Amino acid sequence: MEISSDKAEHRTNKTTGRDHGQDSGCSNHMTGVKEIFQNLDESVKVSVYLDDNKQVQSEGKDTIVIRTCKKVDTPMNANEKLTLEDDTDLADATSFRKLVGGLMYLTYTRPDIVFAVTKKILRYVRGTSNYGIWYSHITNLNLFGFSDSDWVDSLDDRKSTTGFLFSLDSGAITWTSKKQVTVALSLSETEYVAGAAAACQAIWVQRILEDLQQLQLNATEIFCDNMAAIFMSKIFLIMAVLSTLTSVITSCRRWSLKV
């Protein structure tokens, strides 16, 4: 987004005046997140890179496990299934909560670790501590997203997992990985639920962009890898034979039609 120098100065003065703060120029860290600004030319156009390397490399008791474990290139094993009861010894509750809290903080700049919760993720974080998100300067911001799902991957309640990510022709700006509230009876249903959830998120992001004077003139594209789900999103009459879908899904679809 491009703004004039006068508007930028006005916003800075308004913020520092409200918080009784002082403008110290370009920051390097904000709430623990490292910011790297790269000038593309002599104008105000810059690229921004965000990472949480400082959080991973911090010298604390809670990070000793990360600093001593072996490095790996993937956050979890392929086709690994997570269960509530796996006959393993229970971890120390306090240490476990601290570790999960630290990993949740890392997800602000690491969408690749949103889903995985296994011990292997510690080795993955150590091996990829320099990973982050790069935002390049773009004049016309075009919002688009991706949606996917993992059908009945939960061995405890047979529910599926929804995942989606949105970008503005640059780095990812919002992402989610969470369990669905219903039990889908087919792959197309769970993909449709994921797409509907992504459509709701797209509307929310569109409204934020509108407030930032970046109105999206065209419909937001959401990419899906399931042809049946794509067909269901285009043909309304097919919903009559899908009695397994709940009213929650239908409500989400009414929102998605406005995207």
C-alpha positions as CSV (number, residue, x, y, z in Angstrom):
1,M,0.0,0.0,0.0
2,E,1.4,3.4,-1.0
3,I,0.7,6.5,1.2
4,S,2.1,10.0,1.0
5,S,4.8,11.2,3.4
6,D,2.3,13.7,5.0
7,K,-0.1,10.9,5.8
8,A,2.6,8.7,7.1
9,E,3.9,11.5,9.4
10,H,0.3,12.2,10.6
11,R,-0.2,8.6,11.5
12,T,3.1,8.5,13.3
13,N,2.4,11.6,15.3
14,K,-1.1,10.4,16.1
15,T,0.3,7.0,17.4
16,T,3.2,8.5,19.4
17,G,1.0,11.2,20.9
18,R,-1.6,8.7,22.1
19,D,0.9,6.3,23.6
20,H,3.2,9.1,24.9
21,G,6.0,7.5,22.9
22,Q,8.8,8.7,20.7
23,D,9.5,8.1,17.0
24,S,13.0,6.5,16.9
25,G,12.9,5.7,13.2
26,C,12.8,2.3,11.6
27,S,12.5,-0.5,14.1
28,N,14.5,-3.8,14.0
29,H,12.3,-5.8,16.4
30,M,8.7,-5.5,17.4
31,T,7.2,-7.8,20.0
32,G,10.1,-10.2,19.4
33,V,9.7,-10.3,15.6
34,K,12.7,-9.3,13.6
35,E,12.0,-6.8,10.8
36,I,14.4,-6.3,7.9
37,F,13.7,-3.4,5.6
38,Q,15.3,-3.3,2.1
39,N,15.1,-0.1,0.0
40,L,14.3,-0.9,-3.6
41,D,15.2,2.6,-4.9
42,E,15.4,6.2,-3.6
43,S,11.6,6.4,-3.1
44,V,9.7,5.1,-0.1
45,K,9.2,1.6,-1.7
46,V,10.6,-1.1,0.6
47,S,10.5,-4.8,1.1
48,V,10.0,-6.3,4.6
49,Y,11.2,-9.6,5.9
50,L,9.8,-11.0,9.2
51,D,11.2,-13.8,11.2
52,D,11.3,-15.1,14.8
53,N,14.9,-16.2,14.9
54,K,15.6,-14.2,18.1
55,Q,12.8,-16.1,19.9
56,V,14.2,-19.5,18.8
57,Q,17.8,-18.7,19.7
58,S,17.0,-17.1,23.1
59,E,19.0,-18.3,26.1
60,G,16.4,-19.6,28.5
61,K,15.6,-22.9,30.2
62,D,12.6,-23.4,28.0
63,T,14.7,-23.3,24.8
64,I,17.4,-25.7,26.0
65,V,15.7,-28.6,24.2
66,I,15.6,-26.8,20.9
67,R,19.2,-25.8,21.1
68,T,20.4,-29.3,21.8
69,C,18.2,-31.4,19.5
70,K,19.2,-32.6,16.0
71,K,18.0,-30.6,12.9
72,V,15.4,-32.0,10.4
73,D,13.8,-30.6,7.3
74,T,10.2,-31.5,7.9
75,P,7.9,-30.6,10.8
76,M,6.4,-34.1,11.1
77,N,6.5,-37.5,9.5
78,A,4.4,-38.2,6.4
79,N,1.0,-39.7,7.1
80,E,1.5,-39.4,10.8
81,K,-1.7,-39.7,12.9
82,L,-2.2,-37.8,16.2
83,T,-4.3,-39.4,18.9
84,L,-5.3,-38.4,22.5
85,E,-4.3,-41.9,23.8
86,D,-1.1,-43.3,22.3
87,D,0.2,-45.3,25.4
88,T,3.1,-42.9,25.9
89,D,4.3,-41.4,29.2
90,L,2.7,-38.1,30.1
91,A,4.9,-35.0,29.7
92,D,5.4,-32.5,32.5
93,A,2.4,-30.3,32.4
94,T,4.2,-27.0,33.1
95,S,7.0,-27.6,30.6
96,F,4.5,-28.7,28.0
97,R,2.4,-25.6,28.3
98,K,5.5,-23.3,28.1
99,L,6.7,-25.2,25.0
100,V,3.3,-25.0,23.3
101,G,3.0,-21.3,24.1
102,G,6.4,-20.6,22.6
103,L,5.5,-22.6,19.4
104,M,2.2,-20.7,19.1
105,Y,4.1,-17.4,19.2
106,L,6.3,-18.7,16.4
107,T,3.3,-19.3,14.2
108,Y,2.9,-15.5,13.7
109,T,5.8,-15.7,11.2
110,R,5.8,-19.5,10.5
111,P,2.6,-20.8,8.9
112,D,4.5,-24.1,8.2
113,I,4.2,-25.2,11.8
114,V,0.6,-24.3,12.5
115,F,-0.7,-27.9,12.4
116,A,2.2,-30.1,13.6
117,V,2.3,-30.6,17.4
118,T,4.8,-33.5,17.6
119,K,8.2,-33.5,19.3
120,K,9.8,-33.6,15.9
121,I,8.7,-30.0,15.4
122,L,11.4,-28.9,17.9
123,R,14.1,-30.3,15.6
124,Y,12.4,-28.7,12.6
125,V,12.3,-25.3,14.3
126,R,16.0,-25.5,15.1
127,G,16.9,-26.5,11.6
128,T,14.9,-23.7,10.0
129,S,15.4,-21.0,12.6
130,N,16.2,-18.5,9.8
131,Y,12.8,-19.0,8.0
132,G,10.4,-16.1,7.8
133,I,8.0,-14.2,5.5
134,W,9.2,-11.8,2.8
135,Y,6.8,-9.0,1.8
136,S,7.7,-7.2,-1.5
137,H,6.5,-3.9,-2.6
138,I,3.5,-4.2,-4.9
139,T,1.5,-1.4,-6.3
140,N,-1.8,-3.2,-7.0
141,L,-2.6,-5.7,-4.2
142,N,-4.5,-8.7,-5.4
143,L,-5.9,-11.0,-2.8
144,F,-6.0,-14.7,-3.4
145,G,-6.1,-17.8,-1.3
146,F,-5.6,-21.6,-1.1
147,S,-7.8,-24.1,0.8
148,D,-7.3,-27.8,1.5
149,S,-8.4,-30.4,4.0
150,D,-7.3,-33.8,5.4
151,W,-10.3,-36.1,5.4
152,V,-11.1,-37.9,8.7
153,D,-7.5,-37.6,9.8
154,S,-8.5,-37.6,13.5
155,L,-8.5,-41.1,14.9
156,D,-10.4,-40.0,18.0
157,D,-13.6,-38.5,16.5
158,R,-13.0,-39.0,12.7
159,K,-13.3,-35.3,12.0
160,S,-11.3,-33.6,9.2
161,T,-8.9,-30.7,9.3
162,T,-9.4,-27.4,7.5
163,G,-6.4,-25.4,6.2
164,F,-6.3,-22.2,4.2
165,L,-3.9,-19.4,3.5
166,F,-4.2,-16.0,1.9
167,S,-1.7,-13.8,0.2
168,L,-1.5,-10.3,-1.5
169,D,0.8,-11.2,-4.4
170,S,3.6,-11.4,-1.9
171,G,4.1,-13.2,1.5
172,A,1.2,-14.9,3.3
173,I,-0.9,-12.5,5.4
174,T,-3.3,-14.9,7.1
175,W,-3.5,-18.6,7.6
176,T,-5.4,-21.2,9.6
177,S,-5.3,-24.9,10.4
178,K,-8.1,-26.2,12.6
179,K,-10.4,-29.2,13.0
180,Q,-13.9,-29.1,11.4
181,V,-17.0,-29.1,13.6
182,T,-18.8,-31.7,11.5
183,V,-17.9,-35.3,10.4
184,A,-17.8,-35.4,6.6
185,L,-18.9,-38.5,4.9
186,S,-16.8,-37.9,1.7
187,L,-13.7,-36.1,0.6
188,S,-15.7,-33.7,-1.5
189,E,-17.7,-32.6,1.6
190,T,-14.7,-31.9,3.7
191,E,-13.0,-30.0,0.8
192,Y,-16.2,-28.0,0.4
193,V,-16.3,-27.1,4.1
194,A,-12.7,-26.0,4.0
195,G,-13.5,-23.8,0.9
196,A,-16.5,-22.3,2.6
197,A,-14.4,-21.4,5.7
198,A,-11.8,-19.9,3.4
199,A,-14.5,-17.8,1.7
200,C,-15.6,-16.4,5.0
201,Q,-12.0,-15.4,5.8
202,A,-11.7,-13.8,2.4
203,I,-14.7,-11.5,3.1
204,W,-13.1,-10.5,6.4
205,V,-9.8,-9.7,4.7
206,Q,-11.6,-7.8,2.0
207,R,-13.2,-5.5,4.5
208,I,-9.9,-4.8,6.2
209,L,-8.4,-3.9,2.8
210,E,-11.3,-1.7,2.1
211,D,-10.6,0.2,5.3
212,L,-7.0,0.6,4.2
213,Q,-8.2,2.0,0.8
214,Q,-7.2,-1.1,-1.1
215,L,-10.6,-2.1,-2.5
216,Q,-10.6,-5.4,-4.3
217,L,-12.4,-4.8,-7.6
218,N,-12.5,-8.4,-8.7
219,A,-13.7,-11.6,-7.0
220,T,-11.2,-13.2,-4.7
221,E,-9.8,-16.4,-6.2
222,I,-9.6,-19.4,-3.8
223,F,-7.7,-22.3,-5.2
224,C,-8.9,-25.8,-4.4
225,D,-7.6,-29.2,-5.5
226,N,-10.9,-31.1,-5.5
227,M,-13.1,-30.9,-8.6
228,A,-16.2,-32.1,-6.8
229,A,-16.0,-29.3,-4.2
230,I,-15.4,-26.7,-7.0
231,F,-18.5,-28.1,-8.8
232,M,-20.6,-27.9,-5.6
233,S,-19.6,-24.2,-5.1
234,K,-20.9,-23.4,-8.6
235,I,-24.2,-25.4,-8.7
236,F,-26.7,-24.5,-6.0
237,L,-29.2,-27.3,-6.8
238,I,-26.7,-30.0,-5.9
239,M,-27.0,-28.9,-2.3
240,A,-30.5,-30.5,-2.2
241,V,-29.0,-34.0,-2.3
242,L,-26.3,-33.4,0.2
243,S,-28.3,-34.0,3.3
244,T,-25.2,-34.7,5.4
245,L,-24.1,-31.0,5.3
246,T,-25.3,-29.0,8.2
247,S,-26.9,-25.5,8.3
248,V,-23.5,-24.1,9.4
249,I,-22.0,-25.1,6.0
250,T,-25.0,-23.7,4.2
251,S,-24.6,-20.4,6.0
252,C,-20.9,-20.2,5.1
253,R,-21.8,-20.8,1.5
254,R,-24.3,-17.9,1.4
255,W,-21.4,-15.7,2.6
256,S,-19.0,-17.2,0.0
257,L,-21.4,-16.3,-2.9
258,K,-20.7,-12.6,-2.1
259,V,-16.9,-12.9,-2.6
